[in-house]
Amino acid sequence: MTDTIATLDQLEATIGSAPLGVKMKIIDHLDDAAADWVAQSTLAFVGIGTPDGPRVTLGGGKPGFARVKDANTLVLPLDALDDAALAEPGRGAGVLCLVPGLGETLRANGRVKSRSGAEIEIAVEECFIHCAKALIRSDFWNAKVAASPDTVADFGNGARFLALATMDKRGLIDISPKGDPAGLLIRMDGGTATLAERPGNRLAFGYRNIIEDARVAAMAIIPGASSVAILEGRAYLTTNESTRGAFTVEEKTPKLATVIGGAQASLRTSPALARAAPWSSPIAEPTIDPAEALVGHVKLNKEAGVAATMLRLAVNRGIVASGLKTSYKNDLY
């Protein structure tokens, strides 16, 4: 019996399936809450689908460097992206937006619609708020180093946050946040990199994509460092006990691990990271209320049926905020 997860049935048998409430946090456009999120964001991890597989780059600047043009269009300035050449019209695109001091993130997926001399427009087909667990586990907004390691191995050992870009058979991109303390996020062994699955929303878009297309790209971050590490390779999902056991925390072993084989790794200085200055600029109190935004998204979701209708009527900020607080306290690992 193989340890490799090769089908969606095997995946759901391992990690479970997302409940209706989680599925209904996804909307097909950018609402006012999403527009406010983008306006306050200083960092955006951007995944792009290319003929060679997904690639990942970073966008950054002062709040407002990215903007929402309309309910279906996200605009990114070319000069805000570290590798703007990736963003060609027609290519799948996934964007992960971070707001200073906030644990939750905004994810928007679609395709590059157009590219002018100064900016790209992304036609958004999917938008949702991602929980704060990755940033909590990584302690993302707290810089603990002042210099970047010189080698990929040392960088991997110190990395606490990672954005993983995956691609489905249609070329659409998902970019997912991963976070852990240094030494527990990623294990490098020659040309192989291994990541742990931590408790999340069980939407598992990235894992579903890996089953369809093994090619992946990842960007690793050490909070406080000026460089990033880029990993590209072919991934598979495994339930191997020894592989998973290396990532045990608080006597809790992850249910699966992602193994990236033939990993091509490089270190790069990131101008976007320097512009955003996430660890040297004063962090203002965000005006975003993630729980309220999640409620709005559930109510905007177009899922049909009695259960969905009842959920839209029943959901409120108090329920969502309480659920998030409990999950962040008891279900990080």
VENPEQUI-V627568 format. One record per residue. N is the residue number from 1. RES is the residue in one letter. BURIAL is I if it has 24 or more other C-alpha atoms within 12 Angstrom, else O. D_CENTER is the distance of its C-alpha to the mean C-alpha in Angstrom with 2 decimals. Layout:
n->N res->RES burial->BURIAL d_center->D_CENTER
n->N res->RES burial->BURIAL d_center->D_CENTER
This chain:
n->1 res->M burial->O d_center->31.73
n->2 res->T burial->O d_center->28.55
n->3 res->D burial->O d_center->25.54
n->4 res->T burial->I d_center->23.22
n->5 res->I burial->I d_center->21.34
n->6 res->A burial->I d_center->22.31
n->7 res->T burial->O d_center->22.36
n->8 res->L burial->I d_center->20.49
n->9 res->D burial->O d_center->23.36
n->10 res->Q burial->O d_center->22.91
n->11 res->L burial->I d_center->19.20
n->12 res->E burial->O d_center->20.10
n->13 res->A burial->O d_center->23.09
n->14 res->T burial->I d_center->21.00
n->15 res->I burial->I d_center->18.19
n->16 res->G burial->O d_center->19.77
n->17 res->S burial->O d_center->18.90
n->18 res->A burial->O d_center->17.14
n->19 res->P burial->O d_center->19.87
n->20 res->L burial->I d_center->20.93
n->21 res->G burial->I d_center->19.74
n->22 res->V burial->I d_center->16.08
n->23 res->K burial->I d_center->16.57
n->24 res->M burial->I d_center->18.34
n->25 res->K burial->I d_center->15.65
n->26 res->I burial->I d_center->14.59
n->27 res->I burial->I d_center->16.77
n->28 res->D burial->I d_center->17.76
n->29 res->H burial->I d_center->18.04
n->30 res->L burial->I d_center->17.25
n->31 res->D burial->I d_center->19.47
n->32 res->D burial->I d_center->20.95
n->33 res->A burial->I d_center->18.39
n->34 res->A burial->I d_center->15.57
n->35 res->A burial->I d_center->18.01
n->36 res->D burial->I d_center->18.66
n->37 res->W burial->I d_center->15.02
n->38 res->V burial->I d_center->14.84
n->39 res->A burial->I d_center->18.29
n->40 res->Q burial->I d_center->17.42
n->41 res->S burial->I d_center->14.27
n->42 res->T burial->I d_center->15.08
n->43 res->L burial->I d_center->11.94
n->44 res->A burial->I d_center->9.72
n->45 res->F burial->I d_center->7.63
n->46 res->V burial->I d_center->9.27
n->47 res->G burial->I d_center->9.52
n->48 res->I burial->I d_center->13.13
n->49 res->G burial->I d_center->15.22
n->50 res->T burial->I d_center->18.46
n->51 res->P burial->O d_center->21.56
n->52 res->D burial->O d_center->20.61
n->53 res->G burial->I d_center->17.19
n->54 res->P burial->I d_center->13.68
n->55 res->R burial->I d_center->13.47
n->56 res->V burial->I d_center->11.06
n->57 res->T burial->I d_center->12.39
n->58 res->L burial->I d_center->12.08
n->59 res->G burial->I d_center->13.74
n->60 res->G burial->I d_center->15.46
n->61 res->G burial->I d_center->18.60
n->62 res->K burial->I d_center->20.36
n->63 res->P burial->I d_center->19.26
n->64 res->G burial->I d_center->19.91
n->65 res->F burial->I d_center->19.17
n->66 res->A burial->I d_center->17.20
n->67 res->R burial->I d_center->18.90
n->68 res->V burial->I d_center->19.21
n->69 res->K burial->I d_center->22.36
n->70 res->D burial->O d_center->22.83
n->71 res->A burial->I d_center->21.26
n->72 res->N burial->I d_center->19.98
n->73 res->T burial->I d_center->19.42
n->74 res->L burial->I d_center->16.88
n->75 res->V burial->I d_center->18.57
n->76 res->L burial->I d_center->17.43
n->77 res->P burial->I d_center->20.33
n->78 res->L burial->I d_center->20.79
n->79 res->D burial->I d_center->21.97
n->80 res->A burial->I d_center->18.76
n->81 res->L burial->I d_center->16.89
n->82 res->D burial->I d_center->17.56
n->83 res->D burial->I d_center->18.10
n->84 res->A burial->I d_center->19.16
n->85 res->A burial->O d_center->21.20
n->86 res->L burial->I d_center->18.34
n->87 res->A burial->I d_center->18.13
n->88 res->E burial->I d_center->21.12
n->89 res->P burial->I d_center->22.09
n->90 res->G burial->I d_center->21.40
n->91 res->R burial->I d_center->18.37
n->92 res->G burial->I d_center->15.23
n->93 res->A burial->I d_center->12.46
n->94 res->G burial->I d_center->8.88
n->95 res->V burial->I d_center->7.97
n->96 res->L burial->I d_center->5.50
n->97 res->C burial->I d_center->8.55
n->98 res->L burial->I d_center->9.72
n->99 res->V burial->I d_center->13.30
n->100 res->P burial->I d_center->15.57
n->101 res->G burial->I d_center->16.43
n->102 res->L burial->I d_center->14.13
n->103 res->G burial->I d_center->11.92
n->104 res->E burial->I d_center->10.32
n->105 res->T burial->I d_center->7.82
n->106 res->L burial->I d_center->8.51
n->107 res->R burial->I d_center->7.04
n->108 res->A burial->I d_center->9.94
n->109 res->N burial->I d_center->10.98
n->110 res->G burial->I d_center->14.47
n->111 res->R burial->I d_center->16.73
n->112 res->V burial->I d_center->18.20
n->113 res->K burial->I d_center->21.38
n->114 res->S burial->I d_center->23.35
n->115 res->R burial->I d_center->23.67
n->116 res->S burial->O d_center->26.43
n->117 res->G burial->O d_center->27.79
n->118 res->A burial->O d_center->25.55
n->119 res->E burial->I d_center->22.36
n->120 res->I burial->I d_center->20.26
n->121 res->E burial->I d_center->19.85
n->122 res->I burial->I d_center->17.07
n->123 res->A burial->I d_center->18.45
n->124 res->V burial->I d_center->15.93
n->125 res->E burial->I d_center->16.42
n->126 res->E burial->I d_center->13.70
n->127 res->C burial->I d_center->12.24
n->128 res->F burial->I d_center->11.07
n->129 res->I burial->I d_center->10.20
n->130 res->H burial->I d_center->7.79
n->131 res->C burial->I d_center->10.06
n->132 res->A burial->I d_center->10.69
n->133 res->K burial->I d_center->11.14
n->134 res->A burial->I d_center->8.69
n->135 res->L burial->I d_center->10.21
n->136 res->I burial->I d_center->13.53
n->137 res->R burial->I d_center->13.78
n->138 res->S burial->I d_center->13.04
n->139 res->D burial->I d_center->15.33
n->140 res->F burial->I d_center->13.21
n->141 res->W burial->I d_center->15.76
n->142 res->N burial->I d_center->18.66
n->143 res->A burial->I d_center->19.65
n->144 res->K burial->O d_center->21.87
n->145 res->V burial->O d_center->22.76
n->146 res->A burial->O d_center->24.36
n->147 res->A burial->O d_center->24.41
n->148 res->S burial->I d_center->22.25
n->149 res->P burial->I d_center->23.44
n->150 res->D burial->O d_center->25.41
n->151 res->T burial->O d_center->24.37
n->152 res->V burial->I d_center->21.30
n->153 res->A burial->I d_center->22.46
n->154 res->D burial->I d_center->22.82
n->155 res->F burial->I d_center->19.50
n->156 res->G burial->I d_center->17.84
n->157 res->N burial->I d_center->19.99
n->158 res->G burial->I d_center->18.99
n->159 res->A burial->I d_center->15.21
n->160 res->R burial->I d_center->13.43
n->161 res->F burial->I d_center->9.78
n->162 res->L burial->I d_center->7.83
n->163 res->A burial->I d_center->5.05
n->164 res->L burial->I d_center->6.36
n->165 res->A burial->I d_center->7.79
n->166 res->T burial->I d_center->10.25
n->167 res->M burial->I d_center->13.13
n->168 res->D burial->I d_center->15.60
n->169 res->K burial->O d_center->19.33
n->170 res->R burial->O d_center->19.46
n->171 res->G burial->I d_center->17.28
n->172 res->L burial->I d_center->14.48
n->173 res->I burial->I d_center->10.92
n->174 res->D burial->I d_center->7.65
n->175 res->I burial->I d_center->4.47
n->176 res->S burial->I d_center->2.45
n->177 res->P burial->I d_center->3.02
n->178 res->K burial->I d_center->6.72
n->179 res->G burial->I d_center->9.73
n->180 res->D burial->I d_center->13.48
n->181 res->P burial->I d_center->16.76
n->182 res->A burial->I d_center->18.06
n->183 res->G burial->I d_center->19.52
n->184 res->L burial->I d_center->17.48
n->185 res->L burial->I d_center->14.02
n->186 res->I burial->I d_center->15.30
n->187 res->R burial->I d_center->18.87
n->188 res->M burial->I d_center->20.43
n->189 res->D burial->O d_center->23.71
n->190 res->G burial->O d_center->25.19
n->191 res->G burial->O d_center->23.24
n->192 res->T burial->I d_center->21.08
n->193 res->A burial->I d_center->17.78
n->194 res->T burial->I d_center->16.80
n->195 res->L burial->I d_center->13.79
n->196 res->A burial->I d_center->14.36
n->197 res->E burial->I d_center->13.11
n->198 res->R burial->I d_center->13.08
n->199 res->P burial->I d_center->13.98
n->200 res->G burial->I d_center->11.52
n->201 res->N burial->I d_center->12.17
n->202 res->R burial->I d_center->13.45
n->203 res->L burial->I d_center->12.27
n->204 res->A burial->I d_center->11.23
n->205 res->F burial->I d_center->10.40
n->206 res->G burial->I d_center->9.22
n->207 res->Y burial->I d_center->12.38
n->208 res->R burial->I d_center->14.47
n->209 res->N burial->I d_center->13.69
n->210 res->I burial->I d_center->14.71
n->211 res->I burial->I d_center->17.88
n->212 res->E burial->I d_center->18.61
n->213 res->D burial->I d_center->17.79
n->214 res->A burial->I d_center->17.45
n->215 res->R burial->I d_center->16.38
n->216 res->V burial->I d_center->13.03
n->217 res->A burial->I d_center->11.88
n->218 res->A burial->I d_center->9.94
n->219 res->M burial->I d_center->10.22
n->220 res->A burial->I d_center->11.41
n->221 res->I burial->I d_center->12.54
n->222 res->I burial->I d_center->15.63
n->223 res->P burial->I d_center->15.94
n->224 res->G burial->I d_center->19.21
n->225 res->A burial->I d_center->19.39
n->226 res->S burial->I d_center->19.78
n->227 res->S burial->I d_center->18.60
n->228 res->V burial->I d_center->15.44
n->229 res->A burial->I d_center->15.55
n->230 res->I burial->I d_center->14.68
n->231 res->L burial->I d_center->14.94
n->232 res->E burial->I d_center->15.94
n->233 res->G burial->I d_center->17.71
n->234 res->R burial->I d_center->18.23
n->235 res->A burial->I d_center->16.63
n->236 res->Y burial->I d_center->18.15
n->237 res->L burial->I d_center->17.62
n->238 res->T burial->I d_center->20.39
n->239 res->T burial->I d_center->22.07
n->240 res->N burial->I d_center->24.41
n->241 res->E burial->O d_center->25.68
n->242 res->S burial->O d_center->26.17
n->243 res->T burial->I d_center->22.72
n->244 res->R burial->I d_center->21.11
n->245 res->G burial->I d_center->23.76
n->246 res->A burial->I d_center->22.76
n->247 res->F burial->I d_center->19.72
n->248 res->T burial->I d_center->21.85
n->249 res->V burial->O d_center->21.48
n->250 res->E burial->O d_center->24.09
n->251 res->E burial->O d_center->25.68
n->252 res->K burial->O d_center->22.65
n->253 res->T burial->I d_center->21.65
n->254 res->P burial->I d_center->18.40
n->255 res->K burial->I d_center->19.25
n->256 res->L burial->I d_center->17.84
n->257 res->A burial->I d_center->16.48
n->258 res->T burial->I d_center->14.88
n->259 res->V burial->I d_center->17.44
n->260 res->I burial->I d_center->17.02
n->261 res->G burial->I d_center->20.59
n->262 res->G burial->O d_center->22.26
n->263 res->A burial->I d_center->19.48
n->264 res->Q burial->I d_center->20.30
n->265 res->A burial->I d_center->19.16
n->266 res->S burial->I d_center->19.97
n->267 res->L burial->I d_center->19.78
n->268 res->R burial->I d_center->19.62
n->269 res->T burial->I d_center->20.49
n->270 res->S burial->I d_center->18.10
n->271 res->P burial->I d_center->20.13
n->272 res->A burial->I d_center->17.14
n->273 res->L burial->I d_center->16.47
n->274 res->A burial->I d_center->20.21
n->275 res->R burial->I d_center->20.46
n->276 res->A burial->I d_center->17.83
n->277 res->A burial->I d_center->19.55
n->278 res->P burial->I d_center->17.08
n->279 res->W burial->I d_center->19.41
n->280 res->S burial->O d_center->22.75
n->281 res->S burial->O d_center->22.80
n->282 res->P burial->O d_center->23.97
n->283 res->I burial->O d_center->21.35
n->284 res->A burial->O d_center->22.78
n->285 res->E burial->O d_center->22.32
n->286 res->P burial->O d_center->19.70
n->287 res->T burial->O d_center->21.55
n->288 res->I burial->I d_center->18.68
n->289 res->D burial->I d_center->19.27
n->290 res->P burial->I d_center->16.10
n->291 res->A burial->I d_center->18.52
n->292 res->E burial->I d_center->20.64
n->293 res->A burial->I d_center->17.89
n->294 res->L burial->I d_center->16.86
n->295 res->V burial->I d_center->20.58
n->296 res->G burial->I d_center->20.91
n->297 res->H burial->I d_center->18.29
n->298 res->V burial->I d_center->20.03
n->299 res->K burial->I d_center->23.31
n->300 res->L burial->I d_center->22.24
n->301 res->N burial->I d_center->20.99
n->302 res->K burial->O d_center->23.73
n->303 res->E burial->I d_center->23.92
n->304 res->A burial->O d_center->27.65
n->305 res->G burial->O d_center->29.81
n->306 res->V burial->O d_center->31.47
n->307 res->A burial->O d_center->28.69
n->308 res->A burial->I d_center->26.19
n->309 res->T burial->O d_center->28.92
n->310 res->M burial->O d_center->29.76
n->311 res->L burial->I d_center->26.20
n->312 res->R burial->I d_center->26.00
n->313 res->L burial->O d_center->29.33
n->314 res->A burial->O d_center->28.63
n->315 res->V burial->I d_center->25.21
n->316 res->N burial->O d_center->25.52
n->317 res->R burial->O d_center->23.85
n->318 res->G burial->O d_center->25.75
n->319 res->I burial->O d_center->24.64
n->320 res->V burial->I d_center->20.92
n->321 res->A burial->O d_center->21.15
n->322 res->S burial->O d_center->23.19
n->323 res->G burial->O d_center->20.86
n->324 res->L burial->I d_center->17.87
n->325 res->K burial->O d_center->20.26
n->326 res->T burial->O d_center->21.58
n->327 res->S burial->O d_center->18.33
n->328 res->Y burial->O d_center->17.18
n->329 res->K burial->O d_center->20.68
n->330 res->N burial->O d_center->21.35
n->331 res->D burial->I d_center->18.34
n->332 res->L burial->I d_center->16.10
n->333 res->Y burial->I d_center->17.49
